[in-house]
Amino acid sequence: MSKPKPMMRIGLNLVQNGTHHSAWRHPLARADASLDFELYVDMVQAAERQKMHFLFLADGAGVRIDAKDNNDLSYHGHIDRFEPLTLVAALSAVTKHIGFVLSASTTYNEPYALARRLASIDHISHGRAGWNVVTGWSPEEAKNFGLSKLMDHDQRYARAREFVKVVKGLWDSWEDDAFVRDKASGHYFDPEKLHVLNHEGDFYKVRGPLNLTRMPQGYPVLAQAGASGPGRDLGSSMADMIYTAQTDIEEAKEFRRDMRARTAAAGRDPDSILIMPGWMPILGETDAAAHQRFDEMDELIPMVVQLEHVTKLLGDMSKYNLDDPMPTPLPPTHGTQSLRERVEKRLAEKPMTIRECCKMMSSWFSHRAACGTVEWVADKMQHWYEEGACDGFNLSPAYMPGPAFDFIDKLLPELRRRGLFQSEYAGKTLRENLGLARPPNQYVA
């Protein structure tokens, strides 16, 4: 007898002041939302009351906007943000069930230090931590860490593979029952249950052990978002969750099939990996009202912001006029490779000017912007889920805080009414709530 299909897993993706490029300018937006800790508390506690699985926090170690000058930079609202490990430590103290998936770079951290911080968060939260493994794509970040330019794409992923191997080894330094703390014998831990890593690789030399007991979850939930060839290989080898960006259901179904096949080829159970596309629902009382709200937000994006967004993702456009045809192939860049491939495919089907591409990309956000009523958006989410395009969704509010509370108070109850979303948390840890197994200690297994 086959197992019943699990319910949707759903996360709330909080991108500073909101995902949309004009988020902070919306008349109903809190322009300073990115640094309002009390607002974060309100949102995450509301999400927990509605049994949302996790809060997702993307991050970058710098102002990741290659603006021409400070005046151009001043038009951007995606500037200021909390460091996510610090934020999660605080939020975990005012919640009990919801998980926290935070981004931390393998390029700009050291394995031992990050392994220790993430293990600490998992202990402090009693097993609710997740790590979004990122390599960093911004030259602005590189310059904050003594580098003159961004590291080569393939090298970043090679380092990431070794980095993850090292931190897993450190997390397994101690068997689950190693710390006996036996006052009678005087043994604080069982010496047979200590495993010293002694790693020496191409990029890292780390002895170990980690000075922290094994985590409640064994490892935090591991997420990854790379959709290029190296990104897919990395994700299929180690990730529990893939955060992805397809906007077409057939592309999404193919991506999920491919990732499950790669996961099986890596010797892992394909059911152990969750595919979670990012969506930005724009909700309205009617479909027309939702589309009007989206159009109004698009009109608030200055052209300088549109052009810099395209330059960051698709390459330097400075030698062209806005009404010139969009160049193909696209200029070289270290931006997200999978997104460039999708844009080149679209340009092959429908050539457009740089101005037209700027407008498309400003509205696109790499994720699906689903405009409609609560019922219409729920219909689309249900269709994607039941057609096997995903295992759940990472929902991004266009601005803060109204859309976030709309997802929590309106969309989740509608999905629950349809039998698609949980009414209670399944367990105590994020892994348990996502239906993921606790990984055994590699030295014991």
C-alpha positions as CSV (number, residue, x, y, z in Angstrom):
1,M,0.0,0.0,0.0
2,S,1.5,3.4,-1.0
3,K,2.1,6.1,1.5
4,P,-0.3,9.1,1.4
5,K,1.3,12.2,-0.2
6,P,2.7,14.6,2.4
7,M,1.2,18.0,2.7
8,M,2.8,21.1,1.2
9,R,5.9,22.4,3.0
10,I,5.8,26.2,3.1
11,G,8.3,28.8,4.1
12,L,8.2,32.6,4.4
13,N,11.1,34.3,2.6
14,L,11.8,37.7,4.1
15,V,14.0,39.8,1.8
16,Q,14.9,42.9,3.7
17,N,12.1,45.5,3.0
18,G,10.3,43.1,0.5
19,T,11.1,41.2,-2.6
20,H,9.9,43.8,-5.2
21,H,12.4,46.4,-6.3
22,S,10.0,49.2,-5.3
23,A,9.0,47.5,-2.1
24,W,10.0,50.3,0.3
25,R,8.2,52.9,-1.8
26,H,4.7,51.3,-1.7
27,P,2.3,53.6,0.1
28,L,1.4,50.8,2.6
29,A,5.0,49.6,3.1
30,R,7.1,50.0,6.2
31,A,10.2,51.6,4.6
32,D,12.4,50.6,7.6
33,A,11.1,47.0,7.9
34,S,14.4,45.4,7.3
35,L,15.8,46.6,10.7
36,D,12.6,46.4,12.8
37,F,13.2,43.5,15.1
38,E,9.8,43.8,16.8
39,L,8.2,43.5,13.3
40,Y,10.2,40.3,12.7
41,V,8.9,38.9,16.0
42,D,5.3,39.8,15.1
43,M,5.6,38.1,11.7
44,V,7.3,34.9,12.8
45,Q,5.0,34.4,15.8
46,A,2.0,34.9,13.4
47,A,3.5,32.4,11.0
48,E,4.1,29.9,13.8
49,R,0.4,30.2,15.0
50,Q,-0.6,29.2,11.4
51,K,1.9,26.3,11.5
52,M,4.2,27.6,8.8
53,H,7.3,25.3,8.5
54,F,10.1,27.8,8.4
55,L,11.4,31.4,8.0
56,F,13.9,31.7,5.1
57,L,16.6,34.4,5.3
58,A,18.7,35.1,2.2
59,D,21.8,37.1,2.9
60,G,24.9,38.7,1.4
61,A,27.9,40.0,3.2
62,G,27.9,43.4,1.6
63,V,25.8,45.9,-0.4
64,R,25.5,43.7,-3.5
65,I,24.7,46.5,-6.0
66,D,27.2,47.6,-8.6
67,A,25.9,51.2,-8.9
68,K,27.7,53.8,-11.0
69,D,27.9,56.2,-8.0
70,N,26.3,56.8,-4.6
71,N,23.5,58.8,-6.2
72,D,22.4,55.8,-8.3
73,L,22.9,53.5,-5.3
74,S,20.5,55.7,-3.3
75,Y,17.5,54.6,-5.3
76,H,17.8,51.0,-4.1
77,G,15.9,49.7,-1.1
78,H,17.8,46.4,-0.8
79,I,20.7,47.9,1.2
80,D,20.4,47.2,5.0
81,R,19.8,43.9,6.7
82,F,20.5,42.0,9.9
83,E,23.2,39.4,9.9
84,P,21.0,36.2,9.9
85,L,22.7,34.1,12.5
86,T,22.3,36.9,15.0
87,L,18.7,37.4,14.0
88,V,17.8,33.7,14.2
89,A,19.4,33.4,17.7
90,A,17.0,36.2,18.9
91,L,13.9,34.9,17.1
92,S,14.4,31.3,18.3
93,A,14.1,32.6,21.8
94,V,10.6,33.9,21.2
95,T,9.2,30.9,19.3
96,K,8.9,27.2,19.9
97,H,8.1,25.3,16.7
98,I,8.9,27.2,13.5
99,G,12.2,26.6,11.8
100,F,14.8,29.0,10.5
101,V,16.7,28.5,7.3
102,L,19.5,31.1,6.9
103,S,22.1,31.7,4.2
104,A,25.8,31.6,5.0
105,S,28.6,31.6,2.4
106,T,31.2,28.9,1.9
107,T,33.4,31.5,0.1
108,Y,33.5,34.0,3.0
109,N,33.5,31.8,6.0
110,E,35.8,29.2,7.6
111,P,34.4,25.7,8.0
112,Y,35.2,25.3,11.7
113,A,33.8,28.7,12.7
114,L,30.6,28.3,10.7
115,A,30.1,24.7,11.8
116,R,30.3,25.8,15.4
117,R,27.8,28.7,14.9
118,L,25.2,26.6,13.1
119,A,25.5,23.9,15.7
120,S,25.0,26.5,18.5
121,I,21.9,27.8,16.7
122,D,20.5,24.2,16.4
123,H,21.1,23.6,20.2
124,I,19.7,27.0,21.2
125,S,16.5,26.5,19.1
126,H,16.1,22.8,20.1
127,G,16.6,21.5,16.6
128,R,15.0,24.2,14.4
129,A,18.0,25.4,12.3
130,G,18.6,25.2,8.6
131,W,21.6,26.3,6.5
132,N,21.2,27.6,3.0
133,V,24.5,26.7,1.4
134,V,25.6,29.6,-0.9
135,T,28.9,30.3,-2.6
136,G,28.4,34.0,-3.2
137,W,27.8,35.6,-6.6
138,S,28.6,39.3,-6.0
139,P,31.9,41.1,-6.7
140,E,30.9,43.6,-4.0
141,E,31.1,40.8,-1.4
142,A,34.5,39.7,-2.7
143,K,36.0,43.1,-2.1
144,N,34.9,43.0,1.6
145,F,37.1,39.9,2.1
146,G,40.4,41.0,0.6
147,L,39.7,39.8,-3.0
148,S,39.9,42.1,-6.0
149,K,37.3,40.1,-8.0
150,L,34.8,37.3,-7.6
151,M,36.2,33.9,-7.5
152,D,35.7,31.7,-10.6
153,H,32.3,29.9,-10.6
154,D,33.7,26.4,-10.8
155,Q,36.2,27.1,-8.1
156,R,33.5,28.5,-5.8
157,Y,31.6,25.2,-6.2
158,A,34.6,23.0,-5.7
159,R,35.4,24.9,-2.4
160,A,31.7,24.5,-1.4
161,R,31.8,20.7,-1.8
162,E,34.9,20.4,0.4
163,F,33.5,23.0,2.9
164,V,30.3,20.9,3.4
165,K,32.3,17.7,3.7
166,V,34.4,19.4,6.4
167,V,31.5,20.8,8.5
168,K,29.7,17.4,8.4
169,G,32.8,15.8,9.7
170,L,33.0,18.3,12.5
171,W,29.3,17.9,13.3
172,D,30.0,14.2,13.7
173,S,33.0,14.8,16.1
174,W,31.0,13.2,18.9
175,E,28.6,10.3,18.9
176,D,25.1,11.1,20.2
177,D,25.8,9.5,23.6
178,A,29.5,10.5,23.9
179,F,29.1,12.9,26.8
180,V,28.4,10.6,29.8
181,R,29.5,13.2,32.4
182,D,30.0,10.4,34.9
183,K,30.9,12.0,38.3
184,A,31.8,8.6,39.9
185,S,34.4,7.6,37.3
186,G,35.5,11.1,36.5
187,H,34.9,10.6,32.8
188,Y,33.2,13.6,31.2
189,F,32.9,11.8,27.9
190,D,33.5,8.3,26.5
191,P,36.9,8.5,24.7
192,E,35.8,5.8,22.2
193,K,33.0,8.0,21.0
194,L,35.2,10.9,19.9
195,H,36.2,11.2,16.2
196,V,38.9,13.7,15.3
197,L,38.5,14.9,11.7
198,N,42.1,15.6,10.7
199,H,41.0,16.9,7.2
200,E,43.6,17.9,4.7
201,G,42.1,18.8,1.3
202,D,42.6,21.1,-1.7
203,F,41.3,24.2,0.1
204,Y,41.0,23.4,3.8
205,K,43.1,21.9,6.6
206,V,41.0,21.3,9.7
207,R,41.9,19.1,12.6
208,G,38.8,19.2,14.9
209,P,37.0,18.1,17.0
210,L,34.2,20.5,17.3
211,N,33.9,21.8,20.9
212,L,30.1,21.1,21.0
213,T,28.0,18.0,21.4
214,R,26.2,16.6,18.3
215,M,23.1,18.6,17.4
216,P,19.5,17.7,18.1
217,Q,19.0,17.3,14.3
218,G,22.3,15.6,13.7
219,Y,22.9,18.2,11.0
220,P,20.8,21.3,10.4
221,V,18.5,21.1,7.4
222,L,20.7,21.8,4.4
223,A,19.3,23.9,1.7
224,Q,20.8,25.0,-1.6
225,A,19.7,27.2,-4.5
226,G,22.2,26.6,-7.4
227,A,20.5,25.5,-10.6
228,S,23.5,25.5,-12.9
229,G,25.2,22.2,-13.6
230,P,27.7,22.5,-10.7
231,G,24.9,23.8,-8.5
232,R,22.6,20.8,-9.3
233,D,25.5,18.4,-8.6
234,L,26.2,20.1,-5.2
235,G,22.5,20.1,-4.2
236,S,21.9,16.5,-5.2
237,S,24.9,15.3,-3.2
238,M,24.1,16.9,0.1
239,A,20.9,19.1,0.2
240,D,17.7,18.3,2.0
241,M,15.9,21.2,0.3
242,I,16.4,23.0,-3.1
243,Y,15.2,26.5,-3.3
244,T,14.5,27.1,-7.0
245,A,13.1,29.7,-9.4
246,Q,11.1,28.2,-12.3
247,T,8.1,30.2,-13.4
248,D,6.7,27.6,-15.9
249,I,5.2,24.4,-14.5
250,E,6.7,22.2,-17.2
251,E,10.2,23.6,-16.5
252,A,9.5,23.1,-12.8
253,K,8.5,19.4,-13.3
254,E,11.6,18.7,-15.4
255,F,13.8,20.4,-12.8
256,R,12.3,18.2,-10.0
257,R,12.6,15.1,-12.1
258,D,16.3,15.9,-12.8
259,M,17.1,16.7,-9.2
260,R,15.5,13.5,-8.0
261,A,17.4,11.5,-10.6
262,R,20.7,13.1,-9.6
263,T,20.0,12.5,-6.0
264,A,19.4,8.8,-6.7
265,A,22.6,8.7,-8.8
266,A,24.5,10.2,-5.8
267,G,23.3,7.2,-3.7
268,R,20.6,9.0,-1.8
269,D,16.9,8.4,-1.5
270,P,15.2,10.8,-4.0
271,D,12.4,11.3,-1.4
272,S,15.0,12.9,0.9
273,I,15.2,16.0,-1.2
274,L,12.5,18.7,-1.2
275,I,12.0,21.0,-4.2
276,M,10.7,24.4,-3.1
277,P,10.2,27.1,-5.8
278,G,10.1,30.7,-4.7
279,W,6.8,32.5,-5.4
280,M,5.8,36.1,-4.9
281,P,2.0,36.1,-4.7
282,I,0.2,39.4,-5.2
283,L,-3.2,39.0,-3.5
284,G,-6.3,41.1,-4.2
285,E,-10.0,41.0,-3.6
286,T,-10.3,40.4,-7.3
287,D,-7.9,39.2,-10.0
288,A,-8.0,42.7,-11.6
289,A,-7.2,44.4,-8.3
290,A,-4.2,42.1,-7.8
291,H,-2.9,42.9,-11.3
292,Q,-3.4,46.6,-10.7
293,R,-1.4,46.4,-7.5
294,F,1.4,44.7,-9.3
295,D,1.4,47.3,-12.1
296,E,1.5,50.1,-9.5
297,M,4.5,48.6,-7.9
298,D,6.3,48.2,-11.3
299,E,5.7,51.9,-12.0
300,L,7.6,52.8,-8.8
301,I,10.8,51.2,-10.0
302,P,13.3,53.9,-11.3
303,M,15.0,53.1,-14.6
304,V,18.4,53.3,-12.9
305,V,17.3,50.4,-10.6
306,Q,15.9,48.4,-13.5
307,L,19.1,48.8,-15.5
308,E,21.4,47.9,-12.6
309,H,19.3,44.8,-11.8
310,V,19.8,43.6,-15.4
311,T,23.5,44.5,-15.4
312,K,24.0,42.5,-12.2
313,L,22.3,39.4,-13.6
314,L,23.0,39.6,-17.3
315,G,26.1,41.6,-17.9
316,D,27.4,45.2,-18.6
317,M,25.0,47.2,-20.8
318,S,26.8,50.5,-20.5
319,K,28.0,50.6,-24.1
320,Y,24.4,50.3,-25.4
321,N,21.4,52.6,-25.6
322,L,18.2,51.6,-23.8
323,D,16.4,51.1,-27.1
324,D,19.1,48.9,-28.7
325,P,18.3,45.3,-29.1
326,M,19.3,43.2,-26.1
327,P,22.6,41.6,-27.0
328,T,22.8,37.9,-27.6
329,P,24.8,36.0,-26.4
330,L,24.6,38.0,-23.2
331,P,27.8,39.7,-22.0
332,P,30.0,37.8,-19.5
333,T,29.1,38.0,-15.8
334,H,29.5,36.1,-12.6
335,G,25.7,36.3,-12.0
336,T,23.4,33.4,-11.6
337,Q,24.1,31.1,-14.6
338,S,20.8,29.3,-14.6
339,L,18.9,32.6,-14.8
340,R,21.0,33.8,-17.7
341,E,20.2,30.6,-19.6
342,R,16.5,31.1,-19.0
343,V,16.7,34.7,-20.2
344,E,18.7,33.7,-23.3
345,K,16.0,31.1,-24.1
346,R,13.3,33.7,-23.8
347,L,15.2,36.2,-26.0
348,A,15.6,33.5,-28.7
349,E,11.8,33.1,-28.7
350,K,11.1,36.9,-28.5
351,P,13.9,39.4,-29.1
352,M,13.5,42.7,-27.2
353,T,15.2,45.9,-26.5
354,I,17.3,46.6,-23.4
355,R,14.5,48.8,-22.1
356,E,11.9,46.1,-22.6
357,C,14.2,43.5,-21.0
358,C,14.7,45.8,-18.0
359,K,10.9,46.0,-17.5
360,M,10.5,42.3,-17.9
361,M,13.3,41.5,-15.5
362,S,12.1,44.1,-12.9
363,S,8.7,42.4,-12.9
364,W,10.2,38.9,-13.1
365,F,12.4,38.7,-10.0
366,S,13.6,35.3,-11.1
367,H,10.5,33.8,-9.3
368,R,6.8,33.5,-10.2
369,A,4.7,36.5,-9.4
370,A,1.3,35.0,-9.0
371,C,-1.4,37.8,-9.1
372,G,-5.0,37.0,-8.1
373,T,-7.4,36.3,-5.4
374,V,-6.5,34.0,-2.5
375,E,-8.6,31.3,-4.2
376,W,-6.9,31.8,-7.6
377,V,-3.4,31.7,-6.1
378,A,-4.3,28.6,-4.0
379,D,-5.6,27.0,-7.2
380,K,-2.2,27.5,-8.9
381,M,-0.2,26.3,-5.9
382,Q,-2.4,23.2,-5.7
383,H,-2.0,22.5,-9.5
384,W,1.8,22.8,-9.3
385,Y,1.9,20.6,-6.2
386,E,-0.5,17.9,-7.4
387,E,1.2,17.8,-10.8
388,G,4.6,17.0,-9.2
389,A,6.3,20.3,-9.9
390,C,7.3,20.8,-6.3
391,D,7.1,19.7,-2.7
392,G,6.0,23.1,-1.4
393,F,6.8,26.8,-1.7
394,N,8.9,29.5,-0.4
395,L,6.6,32.6,-0.3
396,S,8.1,36.1,-0.7
397,P,6.2,39.2,0.3
398,A,6.4,41.9,-2.3
399,Y,6.7,44.6,0.4
400,M,6.5,44.6,4.2
401,P,4.5,43.8,6.2
402,G,1.0,43.6,4.6
403,P,1.6,40.8,2.1
404,A,3.4,38.6,4.7
405,F,0.4,38.7,7.0
406,D,-1.9,38.1,3.9
407,F,0.0,34.8,3.3
408,I,-0.2,33.9,6.9
409,D,-3.8,34.9,7.7
410,K,-5.5,34.2,4.3
411,L,-3.5,31.9,2.0
412,L,-2.5,29.3,4.6
413,P,-6.0,28.8,6.0
414,E,-7.3,28.4,2.4
415,L,-4.7,25.7,1.7
416,R,-5.5,24.0,5.0
417,R,-9.2,24.1,4.1
418,R,-8.3,22.1,0.9
419,G,-6.4,19.5,2.9
420,L,-3.1,20.7,1.5
421,F,-1.4,22.3,4.5
422,Q,-0.9,21.0,8.0
423,S,-3.1,21.9,11.0
424,E,-0.3,21.0,13.5
425,Y,3.4,20.6,13.6
426,A,4.5,16.9,13.1
427,G,7.3,17.0,15.6
428,K,9.7,19.1,17.6
429,T,12.5,19.7,15.1
430,L,12.6,21.3,11.7
431,R,13.6,17.9,10.1
432,E,10.6,16.2,11.8
433,N,8.2,18.9,10.6
434,L,9.5,18.6,7.0
435,G,9.3,14.8,7.0
436,L,13.1,14.5,6.8
437,A,15.1,11.8,8.5
438,R,17.8,12.6,11.2
439,P,21.2,11.7,9.6
440,P,23.2,9.2,11.5
441,N,26.7,9.9,12.6
442,Q,28.9,9.0,9.6
443,Y,31.5,7.3,11.8
444,V,28.9,5.1,13.5
445,A,27.1,4.3,10.3
